[in-house]
Amino acid sequence: MVRMGFILLLVACDGGASKGLRGSTSGEWPNPLYVRAGASGMGTEDDPMGDLGRAVAEGVEFGEVRVFPGTYQGPFTIGHALRLTGLPEDGQRPILTAPPGSALVVQAAGDFELSVSELVIDAGGATGIDLRGPHATLRSVEVQGGGHGVYVQGGRLDADQLHLRGAERFALLAQGSAVRLVDLQVDGQDRGPGVRLEECTATLLGGEIAHTLGFGLASLSSHTEITALGISKVTTANVDLDGDALLAGPLSGGEGGSLDLLGVDVREAQRAGVIVFGTTAGDLSNSTFAHHGRGGVWLQGTAPARLEGNRLEGNGLLNAYAGPGSVTTLVDNLLLDPVPEHPFGRPPEVLASYGLVADGATLELLGNSLVGASEAGVLAAETEGTLADTLISDCPTGLLLQASPALVAEGTRFVEVAEPQRVLAGVELPAPLRLEVTGVDPVTAPQPDL
């Protein structure tokens, strides 16, 4: 009897040990599970394993995988709720890479919670992070290079201190998602566009988008709120089509959405600072739009737009534009020193700049200051509305009007203006900027070669 009990005890002990980590099911993995490059242990903190791909694919659902610094080659596919956490040591973080020819580094697909933090992803030409459906939280994650830095389809993305550098297609592309980005840092390295939001609900708070190619941020058929974000240094290969810091409008056949800016600093785009077009409503408050090559703010849509407490300064040709059909309210804005350029329809030797150009618009101006235009504070054609308690100064002409008898100036003050008002016929106004905005086809889900 004693002998039999001893044998049963040996069998029981051997059964538990012989499974070990390498042959266990996901429910028998340690939690948290530790991974260190080059290790071959059982996954504990003192005896970490080395296979990060297997850890994230088979680790405990709702569990955590903790990764020591080192370089780990993917691709990495996540199909269940998980926390993937880097463990920085001496200022170094884990680096995730993709093998040559791979389409992605990290992919997560499904309806589950995912948390990724303290990692660096060296994407090369692959997509750095591909998210399809999860509620994903990214904290202190950096993506270097990549076709897309981050791609999001559906689901939700909540990111804090997400750094995206040198992506060739989009730093971040989100389609049909809820997106919240806090302290986003994008350095496009003049290689590709910045952030593109399609049919999203998005909130951006703080951060910087700089050195992008084509545009800084595009909000298309989306409802986007941006606070205290900087966008600067946008270049283009074709200034007739793009080179804008921020644009908001509908996709072809899509809804217009809305754009709300508060305390945003937008500078030095090769073409325009902000373009709001189509049926997208705009509310731009307490922001700066300065030193753009072809105008500060362009309102080219038919939905209401409101500018309040902004500073528009040193923009080429004009500081603000309200186009045909636009309904625009400007309250307590400063429109300063637009830079003279060759305007449309004029001889090459003629240079001109305007504080505000309105063409076929409905305007309500209250408490604005328009200073330092080389030709006119306001150039308006076929425009109606009121200019109340407005200051126009330091320009040859205050109001340059064409077919705008319904534009009424009430209490407008002219200081150092040679000619407060002049009526012209046949003057050619700047035309709306050209845009080629089409939807991006949803990215086909890469099939990782595991």
C-alpha positions in Angstrom: 0.0 0.0 0.0 2.8 2.3 0.9 4.6 1.3 -2.4 1.5 2.1 -4.4 1.1 5.5 -2.8 4.7 6.3 -3.6 4.3 5.4 -7.2 1.1 7.6 -7.5 3.0 10.5 -6.0 5.8 10.1 -8.5 3.4 10.0 -11.4 1.6 13.1 -10.2 4.9 15.0 -9.8 6.2 13.9 -13.1 2.9 14.8 -14.9 3.1 18.4 -13.6 6.8 18.8 -14.5 6.8 17.0 -17.8 4.3 19.4 -19.4 6.4 22.4 -18.4 6.0 25.7 -20.3 6.9 24.6 -23.8 4.1 22.0 -24.0 1.5 23.8 -21.9 -1.8 25.3 -23.0 -2.3 29.0 -22.7 -4.1 28.6 -19.4 -1.0 27.1 -17.9 1.5 29.9 -18.8 2.9 32.0 -16.1 1.2 35.4 -15.6 2.9 37.7 -16.0 5.1 36.1 -18.6 8.6 37.4 -19.0 10.6 37.4 -22.2 14.3 38.3 -22.8 16.0 38.1 -26.1 18.3 35.0 -26.3 16.8 33.3 -23.2 15.2 29.8 -23.2 13.6 29.6 -19.8 10.2 29.0 -18.4 8.8 32.5 -18.6 9.2 33.7 -15.1 11.0 36.8 -14.1 14.1 34.9 -12.9 13.9 32.4 -15.8 12.5 34.3 -18.8 11.7 32.7 -22.2 13.1 34.0 -25.5 10.2 33.6 -28.0 8.2 36.8 -28.0 6.1 35.7 -31.0 4.9 32.6 -29.2 4.4 34.5 -25.9 2.0 37.1 -27.4 0.2 34.5 -29.5 -0.3 31.8 -26.8 0.0 33.7 -23.5 -2.8 33.9 -20.9 -5.9 35.7 -22.1 -6.2 38.9 -20.1 -2.7 38.3 -19.0 0.5 40.3 -19.4 3.7 39.7 -21.3 6.7 41.7 -20.0 9.6 42.2 -22.3 13.2 43.0 -21.3 15.3 45.3 -23.7 16.6 43.5 -26.7 15.7 43.1 -30.4 12.9 40.8 -31.3 12.0 39.8 -34.9 8.3 39.4 -35.7 5.8 39.5 -37.2 3.8 39.4 -34.0 0.1 38.4 -34.1 -2.2 39.0 -31.2 -5.7 37.5 -31.2 -6.9 37.8 -27.6 -6.9 40.4 -24.7 -3.4 41.1 -23.6 -1.0 43.6 -22.0 2.3 43.8 -23.8 4.7 45.8 -21.6 8.3 46.8 -22.2 10.6 46.9 -19.2 13.2 49.7 -19.9 16.7 49.2 -18.5 19.3 52.0 -18.5 17.3 54.0 -20.9 16.9 51.1 -23.4 13.5 49.7 -24.5 12.6 46.5 -26.3 12.8 46.9 -30.2 10.4 44.9 -32.4 11.3 44.4 -36.0 10.0 42.5 -39.0 11.9 40.1 -41.3 12.7 41.3 -44.8 9.7 41.3 -47.0 7.2 41.2 -44.2 4.1 43.4 -44.4 3.8 44.1 -40.7 5.5 44.1 -37.3 2.5 43.9 -34.9 -1.0 42.9 -35.8 -4.1 42.6 -33.6 -7.5 41.6 -35.0 -10.7 41.0 -33.0 -13.0 42.6 -30.4 -10.8 42.6 -27.3 -8.8 44.9 -25.0 -5.1 45.4 -25.9 -2.5 47.4 -24.1 1.0 48.1 -25.5 3.5 50.2 -23.7 7.2 51.1 -23.5 8.2 49.6 -26.9 10.1 50.7 -30.0 9.0 49.3 -33.3 11.5 49.5 -36.1 9.2 48.9 -39.1 11.5 49.3 -42.1 9.0 49.2 -45.0 6.3 47.3 -43.1 3.3 48.6 -41.2 4.4 49.1 -37.7 1.2 48.4 -35.8 -1.9 47.0 -37.6 -5.1 47.2 -35.5 -8.4 45.8 -36.7 -11.2 45.9 -34.2 -9.6 45.9 -30.7 -9.9 48.6 -28.1 -6.2 49.3 -28.2 -4.2 51.4 -25.7 -0.7 52.5 -26.6 1.5 54.2 -24.1 5.1 55.5 -24.8 5.3 53.6 -28.0 7.6 54.7 -30.8 7.3 53.5 -34.5 10.3 54.2 -36.7 9.8 54.1 -40.5 7.1 51.9 -42.0 4.7 52.0 -44.9 2.1 53.1 -42.4 3.3 53.8 -38.9 0.0 52.8 -37.4 -3.1 51.5 -39.2 -6.4 51.4 -37.5 -9.6 49.9 -38.9 -12.7 50.0 -36.7 -12.4 49.6 -33.0 -10.8 52.2 -30.8 -7.4 53.6 -30.4 -6.3 55.5 -27.2 -2.7 56.6 -27.4 -0.5 58.6 -25.0 3.0 59.7 -26.1 2.8 57.9 -29.4 5.9 58.8 -31.5 5.8 58.2 -35.3 8.9 58.9 -37.4 9.6 58.7 -41.1 6.6 56.7 -42.4 6.4 56.6 -46.2 2.6 56.4 -46.6 0.8 57.7 -43.6 2.2 58.2 -40.1 -1.3 57.2 -38.9 -4.3 56.1 -41.0 -7.6 55.4 -39.2 -10.8 54.3 -40.9 -14.1 54.1 -39.1 -12.5 54.3 -35.7 -12.8 56.1 -32.4 -9.4 57.8 -31.8 -8.0 59.6 -28.9 -4.4 60.9 -29.1 -2.6 62.6 -26.2 0.8 64.2 -26.8 1.2 62.7 -30.3 4.6 63.3 -31.8 4.9 62.9 -35.6 8.2 63.6 -37.4 7.5 62.8 -41.0 11.2 63.4 -42.0 9.7 64.9 -45.2 9.0 61.3 -46.4 5.2 61.0 -46.2 1.9 62.5 -45.0 0.9 62.9 -41.4 -2.4 61.7 -39.8 -5.3 60.8 -41.9 -8.7 60.2 -40.3 -11.6 58.8 -42.4 -15.1 58.5 -40.9 -13.7 58.7 -37.4 -14.5 60.4 -34.2 -11.2 61.8 -33.0 -9.8 63.8 -30.1 -6.2 65.1 -30.2 -4.7 66.8 -27.1 -1.2 68.3 -27.2 1.7 67.1 -29.3 3.4 68.1 -32.5 3.2 67.1 -36.2 6.1 68.3 -38.3 8.1 67.8 -41.4 5.4 65.9 -43.3 4.9 65.7 -47.1 1.6 66.6 -48.6 -0.4 67.4 -45.4 0.0 67.4 -41.7 -3.5 66.2 -40.7 -6.5 65.3 -42.8 -10.0 65.0 -41.1 -12.2 63.4 -43.8 -15.9 62.7 -43.1 -14.8 62.8 -39.4 -15.7 64.7 -36.3 -12.4 65.9 -35.0 -11.5 68.0 -31.9 -8.0 69.3 -31.6 -6.5 71.2 -28.6 -3.0 72.6 -28.1 -1.5 70.7 -31.0 1.3 72.1 -33.2 1.4 71.5 -36.9 4.4 72.8 -38.9 6.8 72.5 -41.8 4.6 70.8 -44.4 6.1 70.5 -47.9 4.9 69.2 -51.2 6.0 68.0 -54.6 3.0 69.8 -56.2 1.9 73.1 -54.6 -1.2 73.2 -56.9 -2.6 70.1 -55.2 -1.4 69.9 -51.6 1.1 71.1 -49.1 -1.5 72.0 -46.4 -1.0 71.8 -42.7 -4.6 70.8 -42.0 -7.6 70.0 -44.1 -11.1 69.0 -43.2 -14.0 68.0 -45.5 -16.1 65.1 -46.8 -14.9 62.0 -48.6 -16.5 61.7 -52.0 -20.2 60.9 -51.3 -19.5 61.0 -47.6 -20.8 63.1 -44.7 -19.1 66.4 -43.9 -18.2 66.0 -40.3 -16.8 68.8 -38.2 -13.5 70.4 -37.1 -13.0 72.1 -33.8 -9.7 73.8 -33.0 -8.7 75.3 -29.7 -5.2 76.7 -29.0 -3.7 75.1 -32.0 -0.4 76.4 -33.5 -0.2 76.0 -37.3 2.9 77.3 -39.1 5.0 77.1 -42.2 3.0 74.9 -44.6 4.2 75.3 -48.2 0.6 76.0 -49.4 -2.2 76.6 -46.9 -2.5 76.5 -43.1 -6.1 75.2 -42.9 -8.7 74.3 -45.5 -12.2 73.5 -44.5 -14.3 72.5 -47.5 -17.6 70.8 -48.5 -20.2 70.3 -45.9 -17.8 70.2 -43.0 -18.5 72.7 -40.2 -15.5 74.5 -38.7 -14.9 76.2 -35.3 -11.4 77.6 -34.9 -10.7 79.4 -31.7 -7.6 81.0 -30.0 -5.2 79.5 -32.5 -2.4 80.7 -34.6 -2.0 80.4 -38.4 1.2 81.9 -39.5 3.7 82.0 -42.4 2.0 79.7 -44.9 2.9 80.0 -48.5 -0.6 80.4 -49.9 -2.9 81.7 -47.2 -3.7 81.1 -43.6 -7.3 79.8 -43.4 -9.4 78.8 -46.4 -13.1 78.3 -45.9 -14.3 76.6 -49.1 -17.4 74.9 -47.8 -21.1 75.6 -47.3 -21.4 74.6 -43.7 -21.1 77.4 -41.0 -17.6 78.3 -40.0 -16.6 80.4 -37.0 -13.2 82.0 -36.2 -12.8 83.6 -32.8 -9.8 84.9 -31.0 -7.3 83.7 -33.6 -4.0 85.2 -34.9 -3.4 85.0 -38.6 -0.1 86.5 -39.5 2.4 86.7 -42.4 0.6 84.4 -44.7 1.2 84.6 -48.5 -1.4 86.6 -50.5 -4.1 86.5 -47.9 -4.7 85.7 -44.2 -8.3 84.4 -44.6 -10.6 83.4 -47.4 -14.3 82.8 -47.5 -15.5 81.1 -50.7 -18.8 80.8 -52.6 -21.6 79.7 -50.4 -19.7 79.9 -47.2 -21.4 81.3 -44.0 -18.6 82.7 -42.0 -18.4 84.5 -38.6 -15.2 86.2 -37.5 -15.0 87.5 -33.9 -12.0 89.2 -32.3 -9.4 87.9 -34.7 -6.0 89.5 -35.6 -5.2 89.4 -39.3 -1.7 90.8 -39.6 0.8 91.6 -42.3 -0.1 89.2 -45.2 2.9 88.8 -47.5 2.5 90.3 -51.0 2.4 87.8 -53.9 1.5 87.7 -57.5 -2.4 87.5 -57.4 -4.6 85.8 -59.9 -5.2 87.6 -63.2 -2.7 90.4 -62.7 0.5 91.3 -64.5 3.5 89.5 -63.2 5.0 92.7 -61.9 2.0 93.4 -59.6 2.2 92.1 -56.1 -0.7 92.2 -53.7 -1.9 90.9 -50.3 -5.2 91.0 -48.5 -6.3 90.5 -44.9 -9.6 88.8 -45.9 -10.9 87.8 -49.3 -14.6 87.0 -49.6 -16.1 85.6 -52.8 -19.8 84.9 -52.9 -19.9 84.5 -49.1 -22.1 85.6 -46.2 -20.0 87.4 -43.6 -20.4 88.5 -40.0 -17.3 90.3 -38.7 -17.2 91.7 -35.1 -14.3 93.2 -33.3 -11.5 92.1 -35.8 -8.3 93.9 -36.7 -6.9 93.7 -40.2 -3.5 95.3 -40.4 -0.7 95.6 -43.0 -2.2 94.4 -46.3 -0.3 95.7 -49.3 -3.5 96.3 -51.3 -6.7 96.0 -49.2 -7.8 95.0 -45.7 -10.9 93.3 -47.2 -11.5 92.3 -50.8 -15.1 91.2 -51.4 -17.1 90.2 -54.4 -20.8 89.3 -54.4 -20.7 89.1 -50.7 -23.2 90.2 -48.1 -23.2 90.7 -44.3 -21.8 93.1 -41.8 -18.5 94.5 -40.6 -19.0 95.8 -37.1 -16.5 97.3 -34.7 -13.7 96.4 -37.1 -10.3 98.0 -37.4 -8.5 98.2 -40.7 -5.1 99.9 -40.8 -1.8 100.3 -42.6 -3.0 99.5 -46.1 -3.8 101.5 -49.2 -7.5 100.6 -49.3 -9.7 99.5 -46.5 -12.6 97.8 -48.3 -12.2 96.8 -52.0 -15.7 95.9 -53.2 -17.2 94.3 -56.3 -20.9 93.8 -56.6 -21.3 93.7 -52.8 -23.9 96.4 -52.0 -25.3 94.2 -49.2 -22.0 94.2 -47.3 -22.5 96.8 -44.6 -19.7 98.4 -42.6 -21.0 99.5 -39.2 -18.6 101.2 -36.8 -15.5 100.2 -38.9 -12.4 102.3 -38.2 -9.8 103.1 -40.7 -6.3 104.1 -39.5 -3.5 105.0 -41.9 -5.7 103.9 -44.8 -5.4 106.1 -48.0 -8.8 105.1 -49.3 -11.3 103.6 -46.9 -13.6 102.1 -49.5 -13.4 101.6 -53.3 -15.8 99.9 -55.6 -14.3 98.0 -58.6 -15.8 96.1 -61.5 -14.2 93.1 -63.1 -11.5 92.3 -60.6 -10.4 88.7 -60.6 -10.3 87.2 -57.1 -8.2 84.3 -55.8 -9.8 81.1 -56.7 -10.5 78.3 -54.2 -7.6 76.0 -53.8 -7.6 72.8 -55.8 -8.1 69.6 -53.8 -7.9 66.0 -54.9 -9.4 64.1 -51.9 -10.5 60.5 -52.4 -10.9 57.7 -50.0 -8.0 55.3 -49.3 -9.0 51.7 -49.9 -9.0 49.8 -46.7 -5.7 48.1 -46.2 -5.8 44.4 -46.9 -5.0 42.5 -43.8 -1.5 41.0 -44.2 -1.2 37.3 -43.6 1.9 36.9 -41.4 4.2 34.0 -42.1 4.5 32.6 -38.6 
